Amino acid sequence: MKYRLLLSSLVLLVAALFLASLLLGASDLGPRASLAAFWSGEGAAGLVLREIRLPRALLGVLVGAALGLSGAAMQGFLRNPLAEPGLIGTSGAAALGAVIAIHTGAYAAFALALPLAALLGAGLAVALLLALAGREARALTLILAGIALSSLAGALTALALNLAPSPYAAAEIVFWMMGSLADRSMLHVALATPFIAIGAVVLLRQGRGLDALTLGEDAAASLGVSLPRLRLGVVVGTAALVGAATAVTGAVGFVGLVVPHLLRRAVGAAPSRLLPASALGGAAMLLAADIATRLVVPERDLKLGVLTALVGAPFFLRMIRQIGREGA
Amino acid sequence: MMLLRLEDLTVRRGGVAVVSGVSAEVRAGEVIGLLGPNGAGKTSLLRAALGLLPHEGRASLALLAPGQRARAAAWLPQAREIAWGMPVEAVVRLGRLPHGAGGTAAVERALARMGLQELRGRAATALSGGEQARVLIARALAQEAPLLLADEPTAGLDPEAQIATMQVFVELAAAGGAVVASLHDLGLAARHCTRLWVLSKGRLVADGAPREVLTQELLAKVFHIRAHFADTPEGPVFQPLARLGS
């Protein structure tokens, strides 16, 4: 079956990129020596592999899958190929939480203060969003509430930057917001994993509802889909994924937008099939982008979010032109 | 067998009763044409009957749990939405959602009924408007619910597809199902429906066999037109002729 083949190839691609992410890096270890060091975990090389490269590669998989999956769910729910997971405001709010942790210096005292503050921001945002958009299942209300929350979070982030206690803190905030997988620990992995796992389970269960929504809200409801429940699932699942992803990596744009679009035709366009494929595709894309940040300018710390935006923006423009031409 | 019962159904939107006090029944074997000028409340009546709109009074389908209702009645909305370029066959298969896995035979029957076998692999969004309409009708047929509620199913179809669609409805009724379809083409309604409901300003003003319902008085009062009605060897022929001066 074509779909199974696609999923299997994506799994292989993710596995290959995961291995590459483990074996490529700043230290001059050859691939074989790296692998041996990873296996034994002994010496400086073993430490580098297990404590630096392994969390980095794991987060690449987790965060990439989170962004790809939530992007596919958001596009399916809003029936719009230009929708992206940041639309509901949780990534902006998570970034705000992290920025406040940097601003107040809390993260210097306690390493996990930053991701925890980001998760708190995402949680508050999703609670506010559901309160603002009410129980009505309309997509438009949700988008507007999301835009309002995003701009509020953006303004408060700018305020934190404006009032930064020192130029170093300001620079710290700016660099964090560019998004990166560098220098993360297994603690970050442990923190993000439960949220990403729960969010993924919630979103993967919405496949049927999203498929039915292809025919419009009325037809979906007549097929027995509960629109309020579908909406709650998509919002909560996306918030968990995006909140956790932003908390551990900062803002990484365009993956959630571009990956579902790239895979849509290959899966036959059905949202339920696009969900797992986009999770795998997102993981592959983020791993590849993270490897690229190490290879393109090895001596400088090129930020992951900068790279994905550089590659993603022109792609986005092409997509808009394509959609304009098809008139859809 | 009774497939739908409406009792004193009323729908208010913005304080105005767009459907008021409609009581009616649908039995197996019937093809009911729901007629009425624009704004008469046809769509609101159908949606309320399914429980998709808040309403007063009772609609037997609205009392069912959503999954149960989806197996009791299929709904073909007027807005023809296909958001993604899924293959035709996959769109039709969406009708099987309330039934769980399987149902390939039902999908094949629906494709065959609407003459879509040759288009089955094409992306639905790449088809013409009329072809998309046929795909969506096939989707509703694949649901294989006893009752089909359809909102202007023949709008935008070519004459052959219009007749084919009405014939499919007649076949469904003959097989023990029933159809309620809102229609603007009174000629199609006269020829293919077993019964007509006429809505005017939210009220059900006529409910009966086509020949009894489509009288010059009713046409003048509800539709503001004059028409020619004849029984021919080919069956009843109905042709609107002119507007009546207001």
Boltz contact constraints between the chains, C-beta under 6 A:
constraints:
  - contact:
      token1: [A, 79]
      token2: [B, 83]
      max_distance: 6.0
  - contact:
      token1: [A, 212]
      token2: [B, 97]
      max_distance: 6.0
  - contact:
      token1: [A, 214]
      token2: [B, 83]
      max_distance: 6.0
  - contact:
      token1: [A, 214]
      token2: [B, 84]
      max_distance: 6.0
  - contact:
      token1: [A, 215]
      token2: [B, 81]
      max_distance: 6.0
  - contact:
      token1: [A, 216]
      token2: [B, 79]
      max_distance: 6.0
  - contact:
      token1: [A, 216]
      token2: [B, 81]
      max_distance: 6.0
  - contact:
      token1: [A, 218]
      token2: [B, 77]
      max_distance: 6.0
  - contact:
      token1: [A, 219]
      token2: [B, 77]
      max_distance: 6.0
  - contact:
      token1: [A, 221]
      token2: [B, 52]
      max_distance: 6.0
  - contact:
      token1: [A, 222]
      token2: [B, 50]
      max_distance: 6.0
  - contact:
      token1: [A, 222]
      token2: [B, 75]
      max_distance: 6.0
  - contact:
      token1: [A, 223]
      token2: [B, 70]
      max_distance: 6.0
  - contact:
      token1: [A, 223]
      token2: [B, 97]
      max_distance: 6.0
  - contact:
      token1: [A, 223]
      token2: [B, 98]
      max_distance: 6.0
  - contact:
      token1: [A, 224]
      token2: [B, 66]
      max_distance: 6.0
  - contact:
      token1: [A, 224]
      token2: [B, 67]
      max_distance: 6.0
  - contact:
      token1: [A, 224]
      token2: [B, 70]
      max_distance: 6.0
  - contact:
      token1: [A, 224]
      token2: [B, 98]
      max_distance: 6.0
  - contact:
      token1: [A, 268]
      token2: [B, 87]
      max_distance: 6.0
  - contact:
      token1: [A, 269]
      token2: [B, 84]
      max_distance: 6.0
  - contact:
      token1: [A, 269]
      token2: [B, 85]
      max_distance: 6.0
  - contact:
      token1: [A, 269]
      token2: [B, 86]
      max_distance: 6.0
  - contact:
      token1: [A, 270]
      token2: [B, 86]
      max_distance: 6.0
  - contact:
      token1: [A, 270]
      token2: [B, 90]
      max_distance: 6.0
